[in-house]
Amino acid sequence: MSVVSGPVPAALVGLVAGYLSGQFGIGGGIVTTPAIRLILGYPELIAVGTPLPVIIPTAIAGAISYARRGLLDVRTGVTVGAVGALFSVAGAWATTFVGGTVVLLVTAALVCWMAADMALLAARPDRSQGALTALRVRTASVPWLAALGVLAGLYSGFLGLGGGFVLVPALVRYFGFSVKEAVGTSLVAVSLLAIPGSITHYLLGNVDVGLALALALGVIPGALLGARVTALARERNVRIAFAVFLFAVGVLLGVTELGVL
């Protein structure tokens, strides 16, 4: 089934995934998993398991880039990620009760909804500083952060896309973050969310170490590049780009699973 093989194509796949991870604060699995399966020709379970350990250095590299620019909240990212990592196991376990089609269609619908929400935020006038300050107070509340971690963990484990898709919009809307700071903070959380899945899939034999190393050659510089682009872009442009990206992912997932493509 393999279309192309070798470390260079894998590194190129990693470069694209890393760039999107650094730019939008996601795990990159939305690109890496289908590419490993359809372009590199690996088995399904390898395509699912191998991207997970690669997410960790990718997210860390991106987070460091944002930290240097003062565009992340370490405490929020660590708290949300730690709680989410625990609940990602429950989310993964829940998939045993539903079919793969249900999981993917739920994913597509949720991603499209979040795209619309982010587009609305981009279209509306910026919120006042007082309103943003009131929302940022929630970062000092453990229950608020734990609730976000539970949501991100269940989402990550159940849908297998990493928590960035839900974390970035939630941090912007409910915690008063700028999109750039939400992306950087999300990368901290995503690096922790990927740990339980990485260990589980490695023990199950679903991680190809050689492939993971080849992917890592691309994802780390890609993440640094994506983080730099976002850090230099205008805030409203980042919101619009993130909304368009989410919508494209949601539509692609939906039509693929419905057999349109």
N, C-alpha and C positions, 0 to 999 in steps of 0.2 A: 504493500500500500504506500510505501514511502515515496514521496515526490522528490525531496532533496534530503541529503544527509551530510553529516560532518559538523565539526565545531563552528565553522564560519556561519552557516545558515542559522544554527541555534543561537549564536551570539547576536545575529541581526534581529531575531525574534525577541531576544532579551532586551536589545536596545530600544525597540519600539515599546515593549511592555514597561521598561524602566522609565522611559520618557513620560508616558501617561501616568505612571505612579507618582513621579516627582511633580508633574504639573497639576494633577487633580487629587492627590492624596489617597489614591486607591491602591489595592494590592497588585494589580496588573494581571491577575489570573483571567480576567475577561478576555485578554488578548492571548496570553501564554497557553492556556488550556486548549482552545480550539486550534491554535497554530501547531502545537506539539502533535496533536492528533491528525490534522488534515494536511499540514505542510511537511512536517518531519516524519509522519507515519508511525508514531509510537502507539501502543495499545491504550485503550480508554483509561484504565486505572493509573497508568504511568502519567498520562496527560493531566489527570486530576491531582495526583499526589506530588509530582515533581516540582510544580511551581511554588508550592507552599514554603519549603525551606529557602527558596530563592527570594521570596517576598521579604524575608527578615533583613538581609543585608541591603536590599533595595530601599526598604522603608527607612532604615537607619541612615543610609547615605543621604537620602532626601531630607530627612529630619535635621541632620547636621547642617545641611545647606540653609534650611529655613532658620535654624537656631542662630547661625552667624548673622542673619539679618534681623534678628529679634522678632521673628514671625511664628512663634509657637509658644504654647503654654505647657511646659513639661509636666506639671502636677496634674493638670486635667487629662493630658494624654496618657500618662502612666496609670492613673486611677481608672479611667474608662477602659483602657486596654487590659488591666489586670482583672477587673470584674468580668469584662467581656470574654476573656480567655477561658474562664471557668464555665460560662454559660454556652460557649461555642460547642462544647462537648454535648450538652443537652440538645442544642439545635441540630447537630449532626445525627444524634440518635433519633430525633423526631422524623428524619427523612425516611426511616424504615417503615413508617406507617402510611406513607403516600407514595405515589408513583413519580418517576422522574419527570413526566409531562406536567404534572401539577406543580412541581417545584419550579420548573422553568417558566411556566405561564405566570405563576405568582411573582417570580423574579421580574419578568418583563413588565407586568402591570405596576409593580412597586417602583421600578426604576423610572418608568414614564411619568408616574405621579410626582416623583421627586424632581424630575426635569421640569415639569410644569410649575412646581412650587418655586424652584430656583429662578425660572424665567420671570415669574411674578415679582420676586424680590429685586431682580435686575431692572424691571420696568418701573417700579415704584420709586418715589423720591427717597433719598437716604434718611434713615431714622435719626432723630435728634440724639445729641450726645447724652442727654439725660436718660432717654429710653435705653440706649445701649449700655449705659452704666448700671441701670437697674437690672438688666438681663445678666450682665457679667457677674453680679453678686452671686448668681447661682453656681459659679465655679467654686465658691467656698463651701457649698452645700454637698456633703457626702451623699445624701439621698438622691439629689438631682444627678450627680455624676454616676452613681451606682445604677440609677434607672437607665441612663443613656448607655452604660456599659452592658447591662442586661439585654437591651434592645439590639445593640450592635453585635453582641456575642451570639444571640439566637439567630440573628439575620445571617451572620457570617457562617455559622455552622450549618444552618438549614439550607441556605441558598448557595453556599460555597463561593461567594464572590468577594470575600473580604468585607470589612466593616466600613471602608471609606465611602461607599455609596450612600450610606445612611448617616454617617458621622458628619460629613462636611455640611450638608444642608441643615442638620439638626443644630450644629454649633453656631451656624449663622443665624438661624431663625430664633432659636430658644435660649441661646447663651450670649448673643450680642457680639460674636466674633466677626471680624472681617473675613472675606473668603480666603485671602492669603493665609491668615493666621489659622483658620479652620483647616486648611489643607495641611499645613505644617504640623499642627496638633494631631490631626488624623493619622499622619504617618507614624507618630510615636505609638499611638494605640494599635494601629495595624501590625506593627512589628511584634507586639505582644500577642495579638489575636492569632497570629499565624503559628505560634509555638505548639499548642496542643495538637493541631492538625498535622503539623510536620512530623512530630514524634509518632503519632498514630499511624500515619501512612508509611513512614519509614519502617516501623515494626511489621507492618503488613506486607512489606516488599513492593510498595507502590512508588518508590522514589528511585530513579535512575541517577546515581551520584555523578557519573560522567556527564550526563546531559545537564544536570543542575549546575555543574561547574562551568560548562560551556555557556549556558544562559547567563550566569553571573558575570561573565566577561563583558556582556552587553548591558545588563540591567543597571549596574552601578553607575557607569558614565551616563547612561540614559536618564537615570533618576536625577543626577546632578544637573544635567542640561534642562530637564523639565522644570526642576525647582527654580533654576535661574530665570527661565522664561516667565514663569508665573510671578516671581518676585519683582520683575521689572515692568510687568504689564499693568494697565489701569485696572482698578478694582471692578468697575462695571463690566469691562471686557472679559475679566476672568469669570464673573458670574454667568455671562452669556455663553462663553465657551464651555463652561461646565454643564450648563443646561442643555446645550446642543449635543454634547458628548453623551450625556445620560439618555437623552431621547433616542439618539442613534442606536445605542446599546439596547435599550428596551425594545425598540421596533425590530431590530435584527433578531433578538432572542425570540420574540413573539412569533414573527412570520416563519422563522426557521422551525420552531416547534410545531406550528400549525400546518407545516408542509407546504407553505407558499413558495419557499425557496428549495 
